[in-house]
Amino acid sequence: MQGNREISELVNDATNRPLEALSRIRRPYPRQQGNAAKSPEQIKVSISEGATHQKLYSQYAQGVEASSPVGKTLEIARNAARDGQPMENIVQILRHDPKAQQFGDKSEQFIKTVSQAAVRKTLAEKSSGQLNRQSQKTPTLER
């Protein structure tokens, strides 16, 4: 009988130790009390810039039809400019254009030239649109 008692104590001891250890573990977050609830930490997830610009290229290229590949690149750049993208972003977006890649060493110059043209054209459209709206609002004097 003595042997059975020792075994029973060993089993009891083995099951109680993990439970005792668990009770000593601190909670990872303090209990929230009343209105003093703390907001959980935010996890920052960063997407690589290349992936973002590739996505934007796909977005701005969707539905664009042009008579030439260069015209298509220009329309994509104009779509980005109309959406308010700064020229630096338009350059990054156009780096994902297959036509721009075909120019080899001159690809970067092509991209910058097209981006500048798109921004200028968009600004010109906006300013002429504002002039037209202003002239419509201004009453004309009749003699």
N, C-alpha and C positions, 0 to 999 in steps of 0.2 A: 504494500500500500504506500509505503514511503516513496517509491519510484513514481507512482501515479501522481502523487501530490507535487513532486518536483516538476514533472512534465506540465501539469496544469498551471503552475506558477510561471514557468517559462513561456507558455502560450499566452497567458494573461499579460505578462510583462511585454511580450513582443507586440501584442495588439494595442496596448495602452501607450507605448512609447511614440508611435507615429501620430496618434491622436493628440498626445501632449505637445509634440513638436508642431503640429498644425495650429494648435491654439496659440502658440507663441509667435506665429508669423503675422507681421503687420499688414494691414490692408493697403493695397497700392494707392488708393485714393481715400482721403479722409471723408468721414461721413458728412453729408451736407446737412447743415442746420438752418432751418428757416429760409430767410431771404439771402443768406450769405452763400448761396450755391456758387461754386466756381465753375467757369466754363471749361470744357475739356480742351486740351492742347490741340492746336491745329497742326496737321502734318503738311509740310510744303512738298508738293510734287512738281518737279520741273520737267517740262517737255523740251527736248532739244530744239534749238532754233531752226535747224534744218527741217525737222518734221513739221513745225508750224508753218514755215514758208512753203513747204511742199503742199500742205493742205490748202493754204491760201492760193497758191498757183492753180490748183485743181478747181477751187471755188470760182476764181476770176476767169478761168478758161472755159468753164462750163457754158455751153451754148454759143460760144463765139464762132462766127463764121466769117471768113475774109477771103478775098480773091488771091492773096499771096500769103506765104508763111510769115513774112516780115509784117504784113498788115495784121495778121492774127496776133503776133507778139505785141504790136502797138495797141491793139484793142484790149488785150489783157492788161497791159500797163495802164491804159486809160480807165478801165474798170476799177483797178486798184486806186488810182488817183481820185476818181469820182467818189470812192468810198472813204476818202480822207487819209489814205496811207501816205506817210512821208516818203520822199524820194529814196531814202536809204533802205526802207522796207521794200519798195518797188524793185530796187536793184537786187535785193536778196531773193525776192519772189521770182524774178525773171531768170535767175541762175538755174531754175528748175525747168526752164523752157528748152525742149529738145532742139529747136531751131537755133537758139543762142549757142548751144554747145557745138554746133557744126562749124562755127567760125574759128575754132581753134584758139590761137593766140589773141585774136582780135575780138573774142567773145565778150570780154569785159568792157571794151570800148563800145561795142554794139549795144550791150545792155544799158550802159550809162546814157548813151545817146537816145535810145528809145525811151528810157525813163524820163529824161529831161523833156523830150518832145511831148510825152503824155501829160506831164505835170503842167507844162506851158499851155497846151491845148485845153486842158480841163479848167485852168484858171481863166483863160480867155472866154470859154463858154460860160463860166459862172459870172464873170464881169459883164459880158454882153447880155446875159439873162437879167442881171440886176438893172442894167440900163433900160432894157425893154420894160421891165416892171415899173421903173420910176417914170418913164415917159407915159405909160398908161395911166398912172396915178395923177400926173400933173395935168391940170386942166388947160386947154388951149384957149387963147384969147381970140375972140372974133372981132374983126374990124368992121 
